[in-house]
Amino acid sequence: MKKVWAIVVTVIAGLLAILLGKKRPAIKKKTTDAPKNTASEVAQDAVQESFEEAVDRIKSATDGDSAADDLADLGNARRR
């Protein structure tokens, strides 16, 4: 009978240790938005503008009479 009580007490102690030993979830800190980076916005606008200009040049080159020559000229100008 003493062995049964010892097992029961051990199981109860183990359960209490498991339940009380769990870490509580940490309280998350509220994050704030990062300050605006105007330099990156200017750079993004410049890249977008140059991309649109390049696309417009390619479109106009493909619409011409000699599309292959115009595209070749664009490619050669880019290499220089």
DRENPA-3360 file (N, C-alpha, C; in nm, 2 decimals, always signed):
BEGIN
1 = MKKVWAIV = +0.08/-0.12/+0.00/+0.00/+0.00/+0.00/+0.09/+0.13/+0.00 ~ +0.20/+0.12/+0.07/+0.29/+0.23/+0.07/+0.35/+0.26/-0.07 ~ +0.37/+0.16/-0.15/+0.42/+0.18/-0.28/+0.31/+0.25/-0.37 ~ +0.19/+0.22/-0.35/+0.08/+0.28/-0.43/+0.08/+0.43/-0.39 ~ +0.08/+0.46/-0.26/+0.08/+0.60/-0.22/+0.20/+0.68/-0.28 ~ +0.31/+0.61/-0.28/+0.44/+0.67/-0.33/+0.42/+0.70/-0.48 ~ +0.36/+0.61/-0.55/+0.34/+0.63/-0.70/+0.24/+0.74/-0.72 ~ +0.14/+0.75/-0.64/+0.03/+0.85/-0.66/+0.09/+0.99/-0.63;
9 = VTVIAGLL = +0.17/+1.00/-0.52/+0.23/+1.12/-0.48/+0.33/+1.16/-0.59 ~ +0.41/+1.07/-0.64/+0.50/+1.10/-0.74/+0.44/+1.15/-0.87 ~ +0.33/+1.09/-0.91/+0.25/+1.13/-1.03/+0.20/+1.27/-1.01 ~ +0.14/+1.30/-0.89/+0.08/+1.43/-0.86/+0.19/+1.53/-0.86 ~ +0.30/+1.51/-0.80/+0.41/+1.60/-0.80/+0.46/+1.63/-0.94 ~ +0.47/+1.53/-1.02/+0.51/+1.54/-1.16/+0.42/+1.63/-1.24 ~ +0.29/+1.61/-1.22/+0.19/+1.69/-1.29/+0.20/+1.83/-1.24 ~ +0.21/+1.85/-1.12/+0.22/+1.99/-1.07/+0.35/+2.06/-1.12;
17 = AILLGKKR = +0.46/+1.98/-1.12/+0.58/+2.04/-1.18/+0.56/+2.08/-1.32 ~ +0.50/+1.99/-1.40/+0.47/+2.02/-1.54/+0.39/+2.14/-1.56 ~ +0.28/+2.15/-1.49/+0.18/+2.26/-1.50/+0.24/+2.39/-1.45 ~ +0.31/+2.39/-1.34/+0.36/+2.51/-1.29/+0.49/+2.55/-1.35 ~ +0.56/+2.46/-1.41/+0.69/+2.48/-1.47/+0.69/+2.54/-1.61 ~ +0.57/+2.54/-1.67/+0.56/+2.59/-1.81/+0.58/+2.74/-1.81 ~ +0.65/+2.78/-1.91/+0.68/+2.93/-1.92/+0.55/+2.99/-1.98 ~ +0.52/+3.10/-1.92/+0.41/+3.18/-1.97/+0.46/+3.25/-2.10;
25 = PAIKKKTT = +0.37/+3.27/-2.19/+0.41/+3.34/-2.31/+0.44/+3.48/-2.28 ~ +0.55/+3.53/-2.34/+0.60/+3.66/-2.32/+0.50/+3.76/-2.38 ~ +0.49/+3.87/-2.31/+0.40/+3.98/-2.36/+0.48/+4.05/-2.48 ~ +0.41/+4.05/-2.59/+0.47/+4.11/-2.71/+0.46/+4.26/-2.70 ~ +0.58/+4.32/-2.73/+0.58/+4.46/-2.73/+0.51/+4.51/-2.86 ~ +0.45/+4.62/-2.85/+0.39/+4.68/-2.97/+0.49/+4.74/-3.05 ~ +0.49/+4.71/-3.18/+0.59/+4.76/-3.27/+0.54/+4.89/-3.34 ~ +0.62/+4.98/-3.36/+0.58/+5.10/-3.43/+0.64/+5.10/-3.57;
33 = DAPKNTAS = +0.58/+5.17/-3.66/+0.62/+5.17/-3.79/+0.76/+5.25/-3.80 ~ +0.84/+5.20/-3.89/+0.97/+5.27/-3.91/+0.95/+5.41/-3.96 ~ +1.03/+5.50/-3.93/+1.02/+5.63/-3.99/+1.04/+5.63/-4.14 ~ +0.97/+5.72/-4.21/+0.98/+5.72/-4.35/+1.12/+5.75/-4.40 ~ +1.16/+5.68/-4.50/+1.30/+5.70/-4.55/+1.28/+5.77/-4.69 ~ +1.29/+5.90/-4.69/+1.27/+5.97/-4.81/+1.38/+5.95/-4.92 ~ +1.50/+5.91/-4.87/+1.60/+5.88/-4.97/+1.57/+5.76/-5.05 ~ +1.52/+5.66/-4.98/+1.48/+5.54/-5.06/+1.36/+5.56/-5.15;
41 = EVAQDAVQ = +1.27/+5.65/-5.11/+1.16/+5.68/-5.19/+1.20/+5.75/-5.32 ~ +1.30/+5.84/-5.31/+1.35/+5.91/-5.42/+1.42/+5.82/-5.51 ~ +1.50/+5.73/-5.45/+1.57/+5.63/-5.54/+1.48/+5.53/-5.61 ~ +1.37/+5.49/-5.54/+1.27/+5.40/-5.60/+1.20/+5.48/-5.72 ~ +1.17/+5.60/-5.70/+1.11/+5.68/-5.81/+1.20/+5.70/-5.93 ~ +1.33/+5.72/-5.90/+1.42/+5.73/-6.01/+1.44/+5.60/-6.09 ~ +1.44/+5.49/-6.02/+1.46/+5.36/-6.08/+1.33/+5.33/-6.17 ~ +1.22/+5.36/-6.11/+1.09/+5.34/-6.18/+1.08/+5.42/-6.31;
49 = ESFEEAVD = +1.12/+5.55/-6.29/+1.12/+5.64/-6.41/+1.22/+5.60/-6.52 ~ +1.34/+5.55/-6.48/+1.43/+5.51/-6.58/+1.39/+5.38/-6.65 ~ +1.32/+5.29/-6.57/+1.26/+5.17/-6.63/+1.16/+5.20/-6.73 ~ +1.07/+5.30/-6.69/+0.96/+5.33/-6.79/+1.01/+5.40/-6.91 ~ +1.12/+5.48/-6.90/+1.18/+5.54/-7.02/+1.24/+5.43/-7.11 ~ +1.31/+5.33/-7.05/+1.37/+5.22/-7.13/+1.26/+5.14/-7.20 ~ +1.15/+5.12/-7.13/+1.04/+5.04/-7.19/+0.99/+5.12/-7.31 ~ +0.97/+5.25/-7.29/+0.92/+5.34/-7.40/+1.01/+5.34/-7.52;
57 = RIKSATDG = +1.14/+5.34/-7.49/+1.24/+5.34/-7.60/+1.23/+5.21/-7.68 ~ +1.21/+5.10/-7.61/+1.20/+4.97/-7.67/+1.07/+4.96/-7.76 ~ +0.97/+5.01/-7.70/+0.84/+5.01/-7.77/+0.85/+5.09/-7.90 ~ +0.91/+5.21/-7.89/+0.92/+5.29/-8.01/+1.01/+5.23/-8.11 ~ +1.11/+5.16/-8.06/+1.21/+5.09/-8.16/+1.14/+4.97/-8.23 ~ +1.05/+4.90/-8.16/+0.98/+4.79/-8.23/+0.87/+4.84/-8.32 ~ +0.82/+4.96/-8.31/+0.72/+5.01/-8.39/+0.77/+5.07/-8.52 ~ +0.90/+5.10/-8.53/+0.96/+5.16/-8.65/+0.96/+5.07/-8.77;
65 = DSAADDLA = +1.01/+5.13/-8.88/+1.02/+5.05/-9.01/+1.13/+4.94/-9.00 ~ +1.24/+4.97/-8.94/+1.34/+4.87/-8.93/+1.37/+4.84/-8.78 ~ +1.28/+4.76/-8.72/+1.28/+4.73/-8.58/+1.41/+4.66/-8.54 ~ +1.47/+4.58/-8.62/+1.59/+4.51/-8.58/+1.70/+4.60/-8.57 ~ +1.71/+4.70/-8.67/+1.82/+4.80/-8.66/+1.81/+4.89/-8.54 ~ +1.68/+4.93/-8.51/+1.66/+5.02/-8.40/+1.69/+4.95/-8.27 ~ +1.65/+4.82/-8.26/+1.68/+4.75/-8.13/+1.83/+4.72/-8.12 ~ +1.90/+4.70/-8.23/+2.04/+4.68/-8.23/+2.11/+4.80/-8.19;
73 = DLGNARRR = +2.07/+4.92/-8.23/+2.12/+5.05/-8.19/+2.11/+5.07/-8.04 ~ +1.99/+5.03/-7.99/+1.97/+5.04/-7.84/+2.06/+4.95/-7.77 ~ +2.08/+4.83/-7.81/+2.17/+4.74/-7.75/+2.31/+4.79/-7.75 ~ +2.35/+4.84/-7.87/+2.49/+4.89/-7.88/+2.51/+5.01/-7.79 ~ +2.41/+5.10/-7.78/+2.43/+5.22/-7.70/+2.44/+5.18/-7.55 ~ +2.37/+5.08/-7.52/+2.37/+5.03/-7.38/+2.51/+4.97/-7.34 ~ +2.57/+4.91/-7.44/+2.71/+4.85/-7.41/+2.81/+4.95/-7.39 ~ +2.80/+5.07/-7.45/+2.90/+5.17/-7.44/+2.91/+5.24/-7.31;
% end
